[in-house]
Amino acid sequence: MKTKLYILITILICIIVIVMGIGIGSVYVTPEATINIIMNKLFSTPLLEEVQESAVSIVWNLRIPRTLLAFIVGGALAVSGTVMQSVLKNPLASSYTLGVSSGASVGAGIVIITGISLPFFKMFTLPLFGLIFGLMTVFLAVSFTAKLDKNMSNNTIILVGMVFSLFINAILTLMSALGREHIQQLIFWQMGSFSSREWSSVAILFPIVIIGLIVLIRYSRELDLLTFGEDQAYTVGVEINKIKWILLGLSAALTGSAISFVGVIGFIDLIAPHVVRRFFGSSHRIVIPMSVLLGGAFMVLCDLIARTIISPSELPVGAVTALVGAPFFAYVYFSKRKVR
């Protein structure tokens, strides 16, 4: 009964945050007007007399795609963190543990510095390179781990991931030094932003994330078993190494897909899983969808703060998530040490 109540509260929070993300800005649009505009676009209902055409354009063409994209990206990152923490049995594990974000940054850096683009699909060049390099990094890290440790122990995976991440960050620093005329663009991409995002980004990322979530939910049983220990999972027939490959690969794909559209945004994948498990327990059949909702709502809220706190200028949303996430990271780390 308590779980159902928490689910309803989470859904209500998501709705409120999304409406706030759409309505609040340099031009304030009331919730009533926002809903009216959405109904007009979807079902051709008449607009209210007080709703101006400029408000319709702002809400439908700018704020709704930006807010939806923020929600999808936040949900994808939160689920990725949830899976990685369960697989690696480390409360501080995230996409950064295996260098996914660093790899995506190198791919984006290559596109920014060289100016290369795909024929006919120029706008998807940077996201595609970010996704490919992010996936390459995690697969290289896991492959290298398999060579070193046939059992693919979690500590080995984390250590190899950290080494790969540091090495790739060094490459990115070198790229920034060699391409100084692009350094501002590189830095801004590494801090993340939802500015000027359109419906096309939502249309591409949404099905990718949905497919990833459906597949991960089908692995809920394996995730539950891995959370309680690999020995127990092995005794009931779970192929540990194979499942690790699949789950880490799916997590990396979700993270790479998300950040390749908006840049590197940290700490969502660390914060959301802890909060969700605090209220919803450890069953991944519930934890995964709730991580999507909470991570999405938190990202929308951070983006709202980023674009309004110093309006008309805008902060990188990654800076806002870091301001919240860094103290949370310290809290989790020191609270675990205190328990031990």
N, C-alpha and C positions, 0 to 999 in steps of 0.2 A: 504493500500500500504506500509506504514511504517512497519507494523508488518511482512509482507512478506519479506521485506528487512532485518529486524532483524533476521528472521528465516534463511535466506540464509547465513548471516554473521556468525550465530552461528554454522551452519553445516560446513562452511568452517573452522572456528576456531577448531572445533572438529577433522576434517581431518588432519589439520596441526599439532595439538598437538599429535594425535595418531602416525603420521609418525615420529615426533620428539622422542616420547617415544620408538618407535621401533628402530630407527637408532642411537640415541645418547647413548654412554656408553663407557666403557673401550676400546672397539673396535668400531670405527665409521663406520657405514654403510650408504652410500648415499641414498637419497630418491629413485633414479632411481634403485639402486640395491635392495632396500627393496621391491619395487613394482614388480621387476623382480622375486625375490624369491617367493613372494606370488603367482604370476601368474604361476610359475613353479609348486608349490605344489598343486594349485587348478585345473589348466588346462593343466599341463604337457608341458608348453611352454619351449623352450630351455633357458638355463642360459646364461647370458652374459659371455664373456671370462674372464673379470676381477673379476667376482664373484667367490670366493673360497668356498670350501666345509665347511670350518670352519665358514665362515660367514653365510652360509645357516643354519648350526646347531644352531648357536647363535640366529639368527633371528627367526627361526621357532619353535625351542624347548624351548627357554628361554624368549625372549623379547616379542613375539606376545602374548603368553598366559598370561604373566605378565601384559602387557599393556591392553589387553582386560578385564582381571579380574579387574584391577584398574578402568577401565571405567564403568564396570557393577556395582561394589561396590559403586562407587561415585554416579552413577545414582540412585541406590536403596536408598541410604542414603538421597540424595537430595529430592526425591519424598516423602520419609517418613517424612522429616521435613516440606515439603510443606503441607501435609495433616494434620499433628499435629497442625501446626500454624493456619490452617483454622478452624479445629474442635474446638480447645481450644481458638481461637481468641486471641492468645498471640504471639507477634512477636519474643519472646525469647523461645518459646516452641520448643522442639526437642525430639529425642528418649531418651535422658537422663532425660527428665522431668518425665517420668513414670518409670525410672529405668531399661529400656530394656538392655542397655549396661552393667549395674552393674550385672543384673541377668545372662547375657551371660558370664560375667567374672567369676562368681561363678561356673557355669557349666564347663567352661574350666579349672578353678582351681582344681576342683575335679578330672578331668581326668589327669591333669598334676601331681598332688600330689600322687594320688592312682595308676596311671599307668593302669587303667582298659581300656579295648578295646573291640569293637564288634567283634564277630567271623566272619572271611572272609571279613570284611569291616573295618579294623583297621584304615585306613586313614580318615574315616568319623566319627570316634568316637568323636573327639573334636568338629567338626562343629555341629554334632547332639545334643550333650549335651549343647552347647552354644545356639542353637536355642530353645531347649525345655525350658531351664531355663529363657531365655529372654522372651518367650511367657508367661510362668508361672507368671513371675513378673508383667507384664502388666495386665494380667487377675485378679491376686490377688488384684492389686491396684484398678482396675475398680470395681471389686466385693465389695471391702471394701467401696469404694465411694458410691456404690448403697445402701449399708446398712446404711451409715451415712446420705446420702442425696438422697431421692427418685427422685429428679429432676436431679441428676447428674450434678450439676453446674460445670462450667469450673474451677472456683477457687478451689473448693473442690478436683477435679481430680488432679490439679497441686500440691496442698498441700500434698495430700496423696501420690502422685508419688514421691515427694521430700523426704518425710519421709521414704518410702520404699527404695529409692535409698541410703539414708544415712545409714539405717539399714543394707542393703546388702553390702555396702562398708565396714562397720565395720566387717561383717563376712569374707569378702575377706582379710582384714588386719589381722584378727586372723588366717586365713588359711596360709597367708604368714609367719607369725611369727612361726607357728607350723611346716611348711615345708620349713625351711630355705635353704635346699639343692636345692630346686626348685625355689628359689626366683628370680633368674636372668631370668629364663624362663617365670615366671609369669609376671614380670615387662615388659619384651619385648613383650609378647602377649597383655598386656594392652595398649601398645603404637602403636601396629599395624605394619604389614610388609607384603609386597607382595613377599618377597624373596622365591625362589625355588618353586613357584606355577606352576602347570602343566595344560595341556589341560583338564584333568579330572575335575578340580575345575571349569573351565569355562563351561564345558558341563553340570555340575550339577546346577550351580547357574543361568545360563542364562535362562533356561525355567521357573525357579521359579520366577525370576524377571519379565519376560515377562507376565506371567499369572497374577501376582500381579498388574502390570501396566494396563492391559486390564480391570480388574475388577474395579480398581480405576477410570479409565476414564469413565466407565459406571455410576459411582456415581458423575460425574462432576456437574450435576444440583444440587444435594443435597449439595455438597461442596460450590457451589456458594451461595446458600441460607443461609447456616450456617455462611458464611463469613459476611453476612449483618445482622445477628441476628437470634437467635433461635425463637423469637416471630413470625417473618415473615415466617420462615421455617414451624413453627407449623400451621400457618393459611392456608398454601397451602397443608397441609396434610402430611408433613414429620414426621415420627415417630422418634423424636429426640433421645431418649435413645437407640433405636435399631440401628439407623444409627451410633451413637457414638461408640457402641460396635463393629460394623462391621469395621468402618474406622480405629479406634485405633488398632483393632486386625490385620488388614491388614498392617498397618504401622509398628507395632511391628514385624510381620512376615518378612517383607522386611528387617528391620534393623537387626533382629536376624540372618536371613539367610546370610546377607552380612558380618557382623562382625565375625560370627562363622568360616568363612574361613580364615580371615586375621587378626583377633584381633580387639581391640577397636580403632576406628578412629573417632575423634570428629570434630565438627564445620562445616563439609561439609553440614550437614542437617540444619544448621543455616544460612550459607552464601548464598548458591545457591538460596533458595526461595526468599530472599529479592532482589537479583540482577535480577532474572527472572521477578518478579512482577514489578520492576522498569521499565523494557523495554517492557514487553508483557501484562501488565494490570492484571486483576484479574480473567479472565475466565479460569477455571481449565482445560477445554478441550485443551487449548493452554499451560497453565502454567505447567501441569504435564509432557508432553513430552519435553518441553523446559528445565525443571528442570533436567530431565534425561541427556540431552545433556550437559548442562552447568556443572552439578555436576560431570559427568563422565570426561569431559575435565579437570576440576580443579583437580580432583583426580590424573589423569595421570600426570599432570604437577607437582603436589606435590611429586609424587613417583619418577619422573625424577630427581627432585632436591635432594630428599633423597638419591638416589643411585649414584649421580655424584658429589655432592658438596665436599665430602671428600673421593672420590674414591682413592683406591680400597675398603675402608671401606664403611659402609652404615648406614644411620640414620634411626630410626623408622619413618615411614611416618606420624604417629600421632603427632610426635613432630613438623613436618613441618606445618601440618594443624593447630596445636594449635598456632604457631607463627603468622599465618595470622588471625586465627579465634578469638583469645582472644581480640586483638584491635578492630576487627569488632563488637564483642559482646558488648564491652564498648561503641562503637560509637552508636549502635542501642539503647542501654539502655538509654544513656544520651540524645540522640536526641529525644526520646519519652518523656522523662521528660521535656525537653525544650518546646516541643509542648504543653504538658499539662499546 
